């Protein structure tokens, strides 16, 4: 999915649009407001991550396809070889799924920037915290809501 296909996008390279947009991003008490440079840096990092994850996903998909294609070539293999092959396929499948999930989270983070909802907790609507989002741009929950989620 191309990022710009599914969004009512704000052009992050347009300085005036970006300056208006960043004023809507919440910050916690004691934090400095978002600047256009802050947001552009995060967006650039997310875009680079999308490119990297897309390439990793393509490579992992190809590896998984090879493993699945060759899974029936074990005529005469003993049980240990079959088990080893099954474990390798399972590990590759886990890698593909994890990469796909990370790619989706990264795309959603970039979409939140462009939609003007970046830095807002999806549960309580409060600021996630600028420092938290800069450290982990895929964050969708403030620390309080994340802790509550992890206790469940």
N, C-alpha and C positions, 0 to 999 in steps of 0.2 A: 504494500500500500504506500503510495507516494504521500508524503506529509501534506503537501499543499492541495491535494485533491479533495480532502475531506474537511477542510476548515474554511471558515470565513476569516481569512488570514489578514494579519497586520504585517505589512512589509517591514521586517526587522532591519532592513538596510535604510529605510526612510527615517532620518533623524527626527523629524517633527512628529511623525506617527509614534515612533518609539518613545520619545520624550513624554507624550501624552499617556501612553500605555503604562509606563513604569510608575507614574503617579498613582495608579490604581493598585499596585502591588502592596500588600500589607507588610508591616514590620512589627516586631515585638517592641515593647517598651525598652528604651535604651539603645536600640539599634538605629543606625543611620539609614535614611531612606534609600531605596533602590535608585541607581543611576542607569542611564542608557548604556554606559560602558559595562556595568555589572551584568545587565541582562544580555547584552550582546556576547559577552564572554561565556555566560552559561549556555546561550543558544548555540554558539560556535562549538562548545564542548559536546553538547548533545548531538549536533549534526555530525561531528567527527565520530562519536560513538555509534550513531546510526550507520554510517558508512562501514565502520569496522565490524559491527555486529552482522550486517548484511553479508559481508564477505565471509565471516566466520560461519554463518548459517549455511551459505552456499557450499563451503568446503565440508562442513559436517554432514549436510544432506547427501553430498556425493559419497562420502565415506560410508554413511549408513546404507545407501543404495548398493554400494559394492559389497558390504557385509551381508545384506539380505540376498543379493543375487548369488553370492557364493555359499550361502548357508546349506544348499542342497548338495554340494560337491563332496560330501563326506563319506562316500561309499567306502566302507572298510575302516572308518575312523572308530576309535574306541570311545567309551563313554566320557573319559576325561577330555578328549578333544572336542566332543560335542558340547560338553559343559562349558569349556573355555570359550568356544565360539558363541554360545548363548550369552555368557557373561559379557563378552566384548560387544555384542549387538545391544544388549541392555544398557551398557555404559554409554555407547554412542547415541542411543535413543534419548537417554537422560540429558546428555550434552546438547542435543538438538532442541529438546523441549525447553531447557533452561535458557539457551541462547534466544529462542523464539520469544520467551516470556520477557527477557531483558530488553529485546528489541521493541516489543510492544510498550513496555513501561517508558522507554526512552522516547518513542514516538508520541506517547500521551503527554509526557513532560513538555516537549516542544509545542504540542498543540495547546497546552495550558498557557504557555507564554503568549502564543499568538492570540488566544482567546481572552487574555487579560485576567485569568484566574490563577496564575502561577503564584505560589507561596501562600495559598489559602487552604486550610485544612478541609478536606472533603467531608468530614464528619461534623465538626462544630462550627466551621466557617471562620475561625480565628486565624491569625497569622501563624504559619508553621515556624517561622524564624528564619531570617535572612542567612545567618551563619549555617544553620542546618541545611537549608536548600542549596547554598553554595557548595557545601561539602558533599551533599547527596541530592543532586537535582531531580531525581526521580521520586523524592519524598512526596507523599500525598496527605500525610497526617502530621499533626503537631505532636510533640513528645508525649503530652498527656493522653491523647487519643491512641497513639501507638502503644503506649504502656498498657492502656485498658484493653486494647485488642490482643496483646500478647498474653494477658492474664487469662483470657477465655480458653 
